[in-house]
Amino acid sequence: MLVPHRADFYQILWFQDSSPTHLVDFNPIKTGTNTLLFINKGSVQIFDKNKDFKGKLILFTDDFFCKSDSDTTFLRSTILFNDLLSISQININDSPAIFGDIVKNLETELAKPNDTYQSDILRNLLHNFLLHAERERRKQNFVEIKKDVELEYAILLKDSLELNFVSHKNVGFYANQIAITPKRLNQATSKVFGKTPKELIDERVLLECKRLLVHTKESIKEISFSLGFEEPTNFIKYFRKHTTKTPVEFREEFISA
C-alpha cells in the first residue's frame, strides 16, 4: 500500500504510534500518535514509505452498512466522511480505550464462525465507533457550518457534481439542476466554500484527472475521452492551464516521487 491505490469502500485508519504523513487525493496529512483518519470511498491514497508505524484499518461498503433508510441518511450526513471543508482527522489520545474496546470486539466477532447474527453485531459495533468518533470530532476545532439555504444549495451542487462532472462542466447546468440562477449558486458556494461554482467544478474534474493519471495505466487519450473531453488536445490544454504541467509530466513526476 506504499503505491497509489483507490478503493470503492470507506476506510478508517488508526495510526497508533509514530507520525507518518498520509497522502489523500494528493494532499499531505500529518498524523500523530492515536490519530484517526476517515477516508471516503473513491479517494486515492499513499502510505508514508519513510516511516514505520502500527495501526488498525477498518473497511466497509455502503451495502454492508446501509440496511435501512436511517443508515443511508446517517452515512450521507455524518461529518466524518462528508466534512465539506477537509478530511476528518481526530486525535484520540484522551480516549483510546473507548475505540480500542470497540475494535477488539470487532476482531473477536470476526474471528467467530459466521451466523445469522454476525452482520448485525458488526454493523452495530461499527455504528458505535462512528458515533463516538463524531462526538470527538466536534470537540476538536470543528468548523460548524450554519445550516441554511446556502448550505443546502452547496450540498446539492456537490451531490450533482459527483453524478455529472464528466458530461457537464458549466455552471448553468448545475444551477438548473438545483432550480436557482447561476448568480444565486455563486452566492451560496462563495459563502460556504469561499469558491465560485466554476472553481468547484474545475477542482472535481482535476481531482479525477489526477486520480486516473496516478492510479491507472490508461493512456492520455483514454483518460481524456473518459472525462468527457472531445479531443485529447483539449484535455491537455485544460490540465496544463490549471496545474502548469502536462498530464504526462504530472504522472511521471508523481510516480517517480
C-alpha positions in Angstrom: 0.0 0.0 0.0 3.0 2.3 -0.5 1.9 2.8 -4.1 -1.2 4.9 -5.1 -4.3 2.9 -4.6 -8.0 3.7 -4.9 -10.8 1.8 -3.2 -14.5 1.7 -3.6 -15.2 1.4 0.2 -14.9 3.6 3.2 -11.8 3.4 5.3 -11.0 4.3 8.9 -7.2 4.4 9.6 -6.0 4.4 13.2 -2.3 5.4 13.5 -1.4 4.1 16.9 2.2 5.2 17.0 4.7 7.3 15.1 3.6 10.3 13.0 3.6 9.4 9.3 2.4 11.8 6.6 -0.5 10.2 4.8 -1.4 11.4 1.3 -5.1 11.6 0.4 -6.1 12.8 -3.0 -2.7 14.4 -3.4 -3.0 16.4 -0.1 -0.4 15.5 2.6 -2.0 14.9 6.0 0.4 15.0 9.0 -0.8 12.4 11.6 0.3 11.7 15.1 0.0 9.0 17.8 -3.6 7.9 18.2 -4.9 9.7 15.1 -8.0 8.5 13.3 -8.4 9.4 9.6 -11.7 8.9 7.8 -11.2 8.3 4.1 -14.2 8.5 1.7 -14.7 5.9 -1.0 -13.0 6.7 -4.3 -10.1 8.6 -2.8 -6.5 7.9 -3.9 -4.1 7.5 -1.0 -0.5 6.6 -0.4 1.1 5.5 2.9 4.3 7.0 4.1 7.2 4.8 2.9 9.7 6.7 5.1 8.2 5.9 8.5 7.3 2.6 10.2 4.1 2.7 12.2 1.5 0.4 13.8 -2.2 0.8 13.5 -5.6 -0.6 12.6 -7.7 -0.4 9.4 -11.4 -0.7 9.2 -13.0 -1.1 5.8 -16.7 -1.2 4.9 -19.1 -0.7 2.0 -22.4 1.0 1.5 -24.0 -2.4 1.0 -22.8 -3.6 4.4 -23.7 -0.5 6.4 -26.9 0.7 4.8 -29.6 -1.8 5.6 -32.3 0.9 6.2 -33.1 4.5 5.2 -31.8 5.7 8.5 -28.5 4.0 7.9 -28.2 5.6 4.5 -29.1 9.1 5.9 -26.5 8.7 8.7 -23.7 7.8 6.3 -24.6 10.5 3.9 -24.8 13.2 6.5 -22.1 12.3 9.0 -19.3 14.8 9.2 -16.7 12.0 9.3 -16.9 11.1 5.6 -18.6 14.2 4.4 -16.8 17.1 6.0 -17.3 19.8 3.4 -14.0 21.5 4.3 -11.4 18.8 4.9 -10.6 15.2 5.6 -11.8 14.2 9.1 -8.8 13.8 11.4 -9.3 13.1 15.1 -6.8 12.8 17.9 -8.0 10.2 20.5 -5.1 10.4 23.0 -7.7 11.2 25.7 -10.0 8.3 24.9 -8.1 5.4 23.2 -9.7 2.8 25.4 -13.2 3.6 24.0 -12.2 3.0 20.5 -9.8 0.1 21.4 -12.6 -1.8 23.1 -14.8 -1.5 20.0 -12.1 -2.6 17.7 -11.3 -5.6 20.0 -15.0 -6.6 19.9 -15.0 -6.2 16.1 -12.0 -8.5 15.8 -13.4 -11.0 18.3 -16.7 -11.2 16.4 -14.9 -11.5 13.0 -13.0 -14.5 14.4 -16.2 -16.4 15.1 -17.9 -18.6 12.6 -20.4 -16.6 10.5 -24.0 -17.0 11.5 -27.3 -15.1 11.1 -26.3 -12.6 13.9 -22.8 -11.7 12.9 -23.5 -9.0 10.3 -25.9 -7.1 12.6 -23.5 -7.3 15.5 -20.6 -6.0 13.4 -22.8 -3.2 11.9 -23.9 -2.1 15.4 -20.3 -2.1 16.6 -19.2 0.0 13.6 -22.1 2.4 14.1 -21.0 2.9 17.8 -17.4 3.5 16.6 -18.6 6.2 14.2 -20.9 7.9 16.8 -18.0 8.1 19.3 -15.8 9.4 16.6 -18.2 12.1 15.5 -18.6 13.2 19.1 -14.8 13.6 19.4 -14.6 15.3 16.0 -16.9 18.1 17.2 -14.7 18.7 20.2 -11.6 19.3 18.1 -11.5 22.6 16.1 -14.5 21.5 14.1 -16.0 24.3 11.9 -19.7 24.0 12.2 -21.3 25.3 9.0 -24.6 27.1 9.7 -27.5 25.0 8.3 -29.3 27.5 6.0 -30.4 27.6 2.4 -26.8 28.4 1.2 -25.5 25.2 2.7 -28.3 23.2 1.2 -27.5 24.7 -2.3 -23.8 23.9 -1.7 -24.6 20.3 -0.8 -26.9 19.9 -3.8 -24.1 21.2 -6.0 -21.6 18.7 -4.5 -24.0 15.8 -5.0 -24.8 16.8 -8.6 -21.2 17.2 -9.4 -20.4 13.7 -8.4 -23.0 12.4 -10.8 -22.4 14.8 -13.7 -18.9 16.3 -13.8 -17.8 14.1 -16.7 -20.6 15.2 -19.0 -21.3 18.7 -17.7 -18.7 21.3 -16.8 -20.7 24.5 -17.0 -22.2 26.4 -14.1 -25.6 26.9 -15.9 -26.3 23.1 -15.9 -25.9 22.8 -12.1 -27.9 25.9 -11.4 -30.7 24.5 -13.5 -30.4 21.2 -11.6 -30.9 23.0 -8.3 -33.5 25.3 -9.8 -31.7 28.5 -9.0 -29.8 31.1 -11.0 -26.1 30.9 -11.6 -25.7 34.1 -9.6 -27.6 32.6 -6.6 -25.5 29.5 -6.8 -22.3 31.6 -6.8 -23.5 33.4 -3.7 -24.1 30.1 -1.9 -20.8 28.5 -2.8 -18.8 31.7 -2.1 -20.3 31.8 1.4 -19.9 28.1 2.2 -16.6 27.2 0.5 -15.1 30.6 -0.4 -15.1 29.5 -4.0 -17.1 30.0 -7.2 -19.1 27.2 -8.7 -16.7 27.1 -11.6 -13.8 26.7 -9.3 -15.6 23.7 -7.6 -16.3 22.1 -11.0 -12.7 22.5 -12.1 -11.5 21.1 -8.8 -13.6 18.0 -9.2 -12.6 17.4 -12.8 -8.9 17.9 -12.0 -9.1 15.6 -9.0 -10.5 12.8 -11.2 -7.8 13.6 -13.8 -5.1 13.2 -11.2 -6.7 10.1 -9.8 -6.8 8.4 -13.2 -3.2 9.5 -14.1 -1.7 8.1 -10.9 -3.9 5.2 -10.2 -4.4 3.7 -13.7 -2.3 2.9 -16.7 -4.8 4.4 -19.1 -3.3 6.5 -21.9 -3.8 10.2 -22.0 -6.2 9.7 -24.9 -8.3 7.2 -23.0 -8.4 9.4 -19.9 -9.4 12.4 -21.9 -12.4 10.6 -23.5 -13.4 9.0 -20.2 -13.6 12.5 -18.7 -15.8 13.9 -21.4 -13.2 15.9 -23.4 -13.8 15.7 -27.2 -10.2 15.7 -28.1 -7.0 14.8 -26.1 -5.6 18.2 -27.0 -8.4 19.9 -25.2 -7.7 17.7 -22.1 -4.0 18.5 -22.2 -4.7 22.3 -22.5 -7.2 22.2 -19.7 -4.9 20.2 -17.4 -1.9 22.4 -18.1 -4.0 25.6 -17.6 -4.9 24.6 -14.1 -1.7 22.8 -13.0 1.1 24.3 -15.2 2.0 20.7 -16.0 1.0 18.4 -18.9 -0.7 15.2 -17.9 2.4 13.2 -18.8 4.6 15.4 -16.6 2.3 15.1 -13.7 2.1 11.3 -14.0 5.9 10.9 -14.3 6.6 13.4 -11.5 4.2 11.9 -9.0 5.1 8.2 -9.7 8.8 8.9 -9.6 8.4 10.6 -6.2 
